[in-house]
Amino acid sequence: MTTSNSHLSHPKYRPDIDGLRAVAVLSVVAFHAFPDWMKGGFIGVDIFFVISGFLISTIIFENLDKGTFSFAEFYARRIKRIYPALLLVLTVSIVFGWFALLADEYKQLGKHTMAGVGFVSNLVLWGESGYFDNAAETKPLLHLWSLGIEEQFYFLWPLLCWLFWRMNFRRMALLLSFIVASFVLNIYMIRSDGVATFYSPLTRFWELLFGSLLAFIVLYHKSFVDKFQKNQFVINGFSLFGFLILGFGFLSINKDAYFPGFWALIPVVGAVLIIFAGPNAMLNRLFLSNKIVVWFGLISFPLYLWHWPLLTFLRIVERGTPDRFLRLAAVFLSILLAWLTYKFVEGKIRKSKGYKFVGTLVLLSFVLLLSGSAVFYKDGFAERKAVTTSEFTKEVQYQFMGPIWAYTKNDTCLSEYPYKDQNNLAWWFCMKSGTKPPTILLLGNSYANQLYPGFAKNEQLKHQTILSMGTCGVGFDNSGDDPRSPCYGSRITDQAKFIDDIIKRTPSIKFVILDGLSQQPSSDEIARVIQRIDFLEKQGVKVIIFTPHIRPGFHPKACFKSPLKQHPKDCLVSSDVRSSILKDFNPLLVAVNKTHPGVLVFEQNDVFCDRNDGKCSYVKNGLPLYRDEGHTSEYASLLLQDYFTKWASSHVPSMLDSAPADN
């Protein structure tokens, strides 16, 4: 093998690659700030992966050929490249969080700070994912997942390359096999575990390895490369086609796509074509090498680091999506901070010789690691003035329990009713209030499960054993087309069969509460609900339907004065909202009444609405009735039981009077 002197060989500076960095970072920023305008902007991260794989592999390959590769020097350069801007952003975030975040939010920031310093953010976020996980918009350091994957690649790839060179392996064959293995794993997993596929380095490394493959071809297959490089028309075509592919991706891919999957080929192939075209291709020369575009490329890393915390802190302070002006202001501020970081922080350190600053940066990283650890293990320092002077008392904060709802699963239920996917699917609910046979079943999705704490703690139901089970709607209404959903395809019928088999063999179940039904049920859903009621009544079960509850549509934290938001949102709404729900839901009730007149209906919105003043509230007695945009809090679940007990005393007194004979 002979090394080419092609223009593609790094470290010869390629301004067009900095220009491609600009395209990548600006697309990501646009997506985060204005997702409706740039729906596929997140693929800019995948462009970064290709660029990183190409540049890093070129450095590694060239130095291994020369016999000058040094692990110490390589990782020292990585530290000087990554840590200056990263540590600055992490420090500012954790300091600002002290004044702006509530205890649970600050605790989470502490954990994510530790993960960011250790380059394992992708693994931490992977572990956090689930139905009740905090929204991405409330995680100021969420964007560090991609940095985690890159650094994990930088840790493993030099070691593997060093082995390839020492053992004189067939390098191209091994490189291709790694790409194929990672890509196939990505395709295999995307339909069964989309979260793992998104965050796992094993399903993402193929994107960086595509850049490595390009570096290998350029360095060691000169004749092949020269065939294309001598033809201006060809390299112009490569560049143009690459841009067209990226443009298609920006406009066509959205956050609901099965990504990465096959979709990730679009940004990867587009970036490879543009880099391969070289600096002399027309678009690369005129557009990517433009001084303004290159300038954005030079600040791309600090811009990527700054923009997301600014947008996220803004959302947290506003307790909702900020208006366009504020988001635009955050973008401009992130550009300014990125330039200042590049000029006064990154520049001096990156240009320094040898190991200067490395020790200092490592020491600072340990300080930040300890700081994040203190914040996390001190539960976000709930005694901070920012928290104590807000309306977020301990009682209020408890209602926003998270990121995991405490009543999702318990060992009593899981051991008695083990389900094949209970550990794989994030939405599986299984709660049981005691060891005796269940007598009341809460059936439905998360909106049925949210009733559990109230039923389990109701003194009037102390002789009953409550079982909350299932994930999918009773009317099979939420299966959708997303393979990542636990209610996708056959999973929804598998769950229904599993639960129905339990009902068949458990005669102690005398009452079934149906909740989580669609506010506007389709005719098909109505038919399926009636079919399910047929089955339940044949088992001798009394069926009670809970009407759909009012949902705020925004996070109820906005209803309270927060550290930097002294004017909370008005959380009173007209009872017309309630009337609208009942009107939409009525066709199902009419149909059920015709075929099953013995089914009872409980209107649960009394807990939110005052029939006298015509208002509904998301807060009562100073406590939130919701824990997120749609799910009720534990307090609301307990409060609801006062209304339900009064209703049951006249409509189904047997539920309250005594325990079943076989219990």
N, C-alpha and C positions, 0 to 999 in steps of 0.2 A: 504493500500500500504506500502511496505517496501523498503527501499533504498538498492540497491545492492552495494557490495564492489568490483564489477567487475573492471578489469583493465581499462575499458572504462570510468570509473567515473573520471571526471575532479575535482579537479586540479592536480591529479596525472599525472606527466609528461609523455607524449607519444612522444618519439623521432620520431616514424614513422609518426606522424601527421606533425611534422616539415618537414620530408622528403616529405610528400605529398604536403606541401606548396611549397617546392622547385620545384617539378614537375609542379605545377600550374604556378608559376612565371616565370620559365625558358621557358615554352611553350608560354606564353604571350610575353616575350621578343623576343623569336625566331620569332614569328609571326610578330611582329612590325618591327624587323630589317630585316628579310628575309622571307617575306610573301610567296614567291614562294616555299620555302623549307618547311615551317610549315604552311600550309593553314588553318588548324583548330586550331592553337595555341590559338586563342582568347577564347576557351572554358575553359582555365585555370581560368578565372574569375569566372566561374560557380562552379569550384572546390573550390575556395576560399569561395563562398557563403555557400556551404555545411559545410565546416570546421568551418566557423564563426557561423553558426546556431547551430552546435553541441556543440561547446565549450561554447558559451554564454548561451545557454539554460541549459547546465549542471550546470553552476554556478548559474543561476537564480533558477532552480528547487531545487538544494541542499539547498540553503540559505533560500528559502521560506519554505522548510520542517523544517529547524532548527529554523525558526522564526528570523533569523539574517539578512534577506535581507534589504538593505538600498538603497534607490534611490540615495541619495547624494553620498554614497560610490561607487555605481555602475557607475554613470556618471563621478565621479572624476577619476576612473580607466580608463574610456574610454578616457577622456581628456589626461591623462598621457600616454596612449597607442598610441593615434592617433596624437595629436597636435605637439609633438616635431619634428618628421620627416617631417610632413606636412608643418608646418610653416617655417621650414628651406628651403624646396624645393620651396615653394611659394615666399619666400623672395629672394632667388637666381634668380628665374625666372623673377620676376618683376624688379630686378636690372639689370640683363643681358639684358632684353627686352629694357631697356632705351637706351642701346648702339647699339642694333641689329635690332630693329623692326621699321617699318614705322608707321605713325600715326594711320592708320586704324587697323593695326595688334596689336599695343600697346594698343589701346582703347579696342579691344576685349580681350586682356590679362587682362586688368583691370577688366572687367566684370567677366571673368572667375575666377579671384583671389577672388573676392567677393563671387562668388558662391561656390568656394572651401572651403573658411573659414566657410561658413554657411551650408555646406554639402547639397547643392541643385544643384550641377553641372548637374545631370541627368535631372532635370526639365528645367534648362536654355538651355541645348543642345537640348532637346526635342522642346522647343519653337523656336530655331534657325533653325531647319531642314527645308530644302526646296531645290528646284532645283538649285537655285543660291547660296546656302550656301557655305561658304568657305570649302575647302577640309579638311578632318580630319587631314591631315599631316601639316596643318598650325595652329593647335590649341594645343599649348604646354601643356595645362591642361585638354585636352579632357578626359584623362584616369580617371579623378576624378569622372566620372559618377558612377562608381561602388562603390566608397567610399560613395557617396551620398546615394545610395540604402541601403548599409549596415548600415549607421548611422541612416537613417530613420527607418530601422527595429529595431535598438537598442533603438530608442526613443519610439516606439509603443509597442514592444513585452514585455518588463518588466511591463508596465502598464497593459496590457491584462493578463499576467500571474498572477500578483498580484490580479486582480479581480477574476480570476479563483479560486485561492487558498482561497480567502476570502469568496466567494460565494459558494464554494464547488461544482463547476460545474463538469460535466462529461468531464474531461480534454482531454482524448484521442479522444472522439467524436468531441469536439470543434477543436482540433488540426487538425484532419483529414478533417473536414469541411472547415477550412481555406485553407488547402493545395488544396483541390478539387476546391474551389471557385477561388483561384488565378490561378491555372493551367488551368481551363476551360476558364477563362477570357483571358488568354494568347493565347489559341487555337482559341478562337472566334475572337480576335482582329488581329491576325497575318496576316490574309488575307485581312483585310480592312485598317489597319493602322500599318504597320510594325515599323515605327519610335516610335510611342507611346508604342507599345508592348515592344520594346527594352529598352526604358528609364523609363517606368512607374514602380514605386515600386509595384503597385497592381498586375502587371503581372510578377513580379520577386520574390516576397516574398515567393512563394511556394518552391523556390530553397533553401532558408535559412531554411524554415520550415521543409524540408526533414531532414536537420541536427538536427532540434529540435525534430522531431519525433524519430530519432535514439537515441538521448539523453534520451527521455522519455522511450523508450522501454528498454534501458540498465539499467536505474535507477529503473524502477518499474515493470519489467517483468523478474525477475531473472531466473525463471525456464525455460522460453522460450530461454533466452540467453545461459544458461548453456548447453542446448541440443547441441548447435553448438560449444561452446567453448571447450568442452571436446574432440572433435574429430579433431585431427590435420589435417587429410585429408580434412575435410570440410572447415576449416578456410583457408587452403592453396588454396582450390578451389575458395572460395569467393575472396580472394586477386588476384589470377591469372585472374579470370573472370573480376574483376574490372579493372585490368590493360589492358586486351584485349579490353574491351569496350572503355576505354580512348584512347588506341592506334587507334582503329577504328575511333573515333571522330577526333583525331588529323589529320588523313590522309584523311578522307572522307568529313567532314564538311568544307564548305568554306564560305567566306563572302557574297556570293550570296544566301545562303540557307535561308529559312524562319525561321530565328532565333530570339527569342528562340523557340517558337512553340514546336512541338514534339521533334525536334532535341536536345533541352536542356536536355531531359531525359538522353541522353548518358553520359555527364559528371556528372550529378547529381547521377544517379544510380551507375556509376563507382566509384565515390568518397564514396558513402554510403557503398558499398560492401568492399572497402579497409579499411575504418575506422572500420567497424563492424568486420572485420577479426582479428583486434587487433595486438599488437606488436609481438606476437609469431608466426604469419603466416610467412612462409618462405621468401616471397618477402618483406614483411614489415620489417622482422628482418635483412635480408642480404642486401637489397637495400635501403629501405627508412630510415633505422636506421644507415646507413653508415655515418661516421663522416663528409665526404665532402658534402654528400647530405643534412644532417642535418644542416650543416653550411649555405648552401644556403637557407634552410628553415628559419633559424634564421634571416637572412638579407632580407627575402622575401618582407616585407612591404616597407622598404626604397628602395629596388631595384625596386619594382613596381613604386614607386613615382619618382625615378630619371630617369629611362631609357627612358620614353616617352618624357619628355621635352628635353633631350639631343638629341634624334633622330629628334625631330621636329625642334628645333633650327638649327640643322645641315641642315635639308632640306630647311629651310627658308633662311639661309645664302647662301646655294648653289643654291637656286631658282630652285630646282629640286631634283630628287632622287640622293643622294650621292653614290659614288662607294662603293663596298663591303668593301674595306679596311677602309674607313671612318666610315661606319656603325659598323664594327667590333670594331673599336677603341672606338666608342661611347658606345658600350655594355660593354667593359672592364672598361671604365671610370665609367660607372654607377655602376658596381660591386664594384669598389674601393670606390666610394662615399657612397654606401650603407653600406659597412663594417665600414667606418669611422663614419657614422651616427649612426649605431648600437652600436659601441663601445664607442663613446665619447658624443653622444647626448641622444640616447634612454636609454642606460643602466642605467645611474645614476638616471634619472628621473623616470623610470619605477619601480626601486627598492626602491624608497623613500617611507616612511611611511605616511599614512594619506593623508592630503590635501596639503602637501608641494609641491610647484611648480604650483599647480592648478591655483591660483590667477594670478601668473606671466604669465602662458600660455594663460589664458583668456584675460589678458591685451594685450599681444602681438597679439592675434588674432584680437582684436579691432583695433590695429595699422595697421595691414595688411588690414583689412576691409576698413579703411579710406584711405589707400594708393591706393588700387584698385579702390575705389570710385573716388578719385581724378584723377587717370589716365583715367577712363571712362568718367567722366563728363567734363574733360578738353580735350576731343577728342584726347587722345593719345599724348598730348603735342607736337603738330606739329612743334613748334619752337625749338625743341631740335637740338643740333649740329649734331647728328647722321643723322637727316633728312635733315637739311638745307645744309649740305655738300655733300649730295648724288644728284643724278639726278632726284630724286622724288620731283619735285616741286608740288605746290598745284594743278596745272593744270594736271600734270601727275597722281597724286594720285586720283584726281576726276574721271579720266577715269576708275580707278579700283574700282568704287563704289561698295560697298557691305556691309554686305553679301547679301542684297536684291537689285536686279535690280530695279531702280526707275520707270521703265516703264512696270511693270508687270500688275497692275490693277489700275483703278481710279474709283471714285464714280460715275462719269458721265456715264460710261459704265455699271457698276454693277447695278445701279438703273434702267437703261433702259432695260438691258438684264440680268435679274437675272437668274443664272444657279444653278441647285440643288446642285452641288458639288463645287461651287466656293470657299467655305471656307474650305472644307475638303481636296481637292486635291491641292497640293503645286504647280502644274504646270499650273493652269488655268490662261490664259492671257485674259485680257479684258481692252482695252484702247480705248478711244474715244476723238477726238480732239475738240469737241464742242457739242453744244446742237442741232444743225441742223441735219437733217437726213444724215446718212453716204453716201458717194459717192464713196469712195475707200476702199476696204477691203483687209487687209493683212492676208492671209490665210495660215496656216501651224503651225509648232511647234515654239520653241523658236527662231529658225533661221529666221522665218518670223517676229516674234515680235521684234527682234533686229533692224528692219528697221524703227520702229515707230518714234523715235525721229527725224530722218531725214525727213521723210514724213510730220510729224506734223509741223515742223519748216521751211519747204521749202517755200520761198516767192512766187515761181511760182505756188504753189498749195494752196495759201491762200484762194481761193474760194471753195476748196474741204474740206470735213469733213472725216477724216481718222478714220477707225475702225480696230483695231487689235484684233483678237479673236481666241481662240482655243489653243489646247495643242498638239494634235496629228498630225502626218504627213498626208499630203493630200492623200498619197498613202497607208495609214493605215499600214505603214511599221515598226512602233516602238511599237506595242502592246506587243510583247514578252510573256513570261510566268511568269512574276513577278507580283503577285497580289498587290504589293505595288505601281505599276505604274498606273497613271491616265488613261493610254491607254490600260489597261488590260481588256481582255474579252469584255463584252458588252459596257464598258465605251467608247471605241473608236467610236463605231457606235452611241451611245447615243449623243456624242459630235457632230458628223457629222450631225445627224438629227436635233439637236438643231440649229446649224449654218445654215443648208440648209433652215430650216423653216424661219429664219430671212431673208435670201436672198429672199425667195419667197414673203414675205410680205413687202419687202423694195425695191420698184422699183427705188429708188434714187441711189442704188448701180449700178454704170456703169462700174467700173473697179475692177478686182480682181487680186492681186499679189500673185502668188504661190511661196513660198520659203520653204527651209528645206527639199527638196526632196533628196532622197538618191543619193550619188555620183555614185554608181553602182546599179541601180534599177533592181530588178528581173522582169521577165516577168509578174508575178502576180501584182507587184506594177505598172508596166506600164499600165496594163489593168485597174487597179483601178483609176489611174490618168486620163486616157482617159474617163472613166465612169463619173468621177467628172467634167471634162471639158464639157462633153455632157450636164450635168445638168446645169452648169453655162451658157453656150451659149444659152440654151433654155430660160433662164431668161433674155436674152438680155444683158449679161455682156461681156465686153471685157476682155479676159484673157491674162495676161503677166506672163511668167515663168522666174524666176531668176535662173540662173545657180548656182550650189553649190559653196560656197566660199572656199578659201584656209583656212586651220586651222593649227595653229602652232603645236599642240600636246604637248606643254609645256606652262607653265605660262609665259606670256609676261613680267612680272616683271623682268625676267632674262635678258631682253634687256637693262636694265638700271643699272648704278652704284648704289649699295645699301650701307647701312652703313658699312657692313663688307665685301663687295664684290666689289672691285674696277675694276674688269675686266669683263664687262658684256658679255653675249652670243652674238655671231654674228647672227643678225636677218635678214640677207639677204639670200635668197634662189634662186635657179635657176628657171626661168619661166617654166622649164620642169614640175614642180609641177602643174602649171596651165594647161599645155597641157594634162597632165595625167588625170586631172579632166574632161576636156572637152571630151576626148576620151572615158572615162568610162560612161559619162552621155549621150553621143550622141545617143545610141539606143532609149532612151526615146524621144529625140527630133525628130528623124526620124519617129518614130511611131506616134507621135502627129501631125507632119506635114502632114502625109498621110491622117489622118482622120479629122484633124481640121487645115487647112492651115491658118486660120485667127488668130491663136494663135501667139503672139509675144514672142520673147526671148531676155532677157537682160543679157549680160555677165558682172556680177558685179565685176569680179576680176581686172578690170582696176584700181580700187582704190588701189589695193595692188601691181600691177605689172607695170613696165615701159616697154613699147613695144620696146623702143630704146636700152636699155642696157641689156635686157634679164634677169633682176633681179626682184624679188618680195620681198617686205619688210613688216615686221610686225610693223614698226614704220615709221611715216611720220611727218616731221616738228617738231621733238622732242617729239611727243605725240604717245602713243600706239594706234594701230588700233584694239586691242583686249582687253577685260577685263578679260578673262580667257583663258583656253586652246583652246577654240573653238568659243566663242561668241565675236562678234565685239563690240567695245566701242561706246559710244555716239559720240565721235569725228569721228569715221569711218562712222557711220550712217549719220552724217551731211555731211561729205566729199563726200560720195557716191552720194548725191543728185546733186552735180555739174555734175557728169558724167551722172546720170539718166536724168536730165533736158535737157542736150544737146541731149541725145539719144531720149527722148520723143518728142522734138521739131520737129524731122523729121519722127518719126515712129508713134506717137500718139499725135499730136498737140492739139487735143480736150481736152486732160487732162489738158493742161496748159493754154489754151486761155481764157476760161470763165467758170463761174459756171453753173451747170445744171439748167434748167429752174425751176424745182421744189424745188430748194434749196433756 
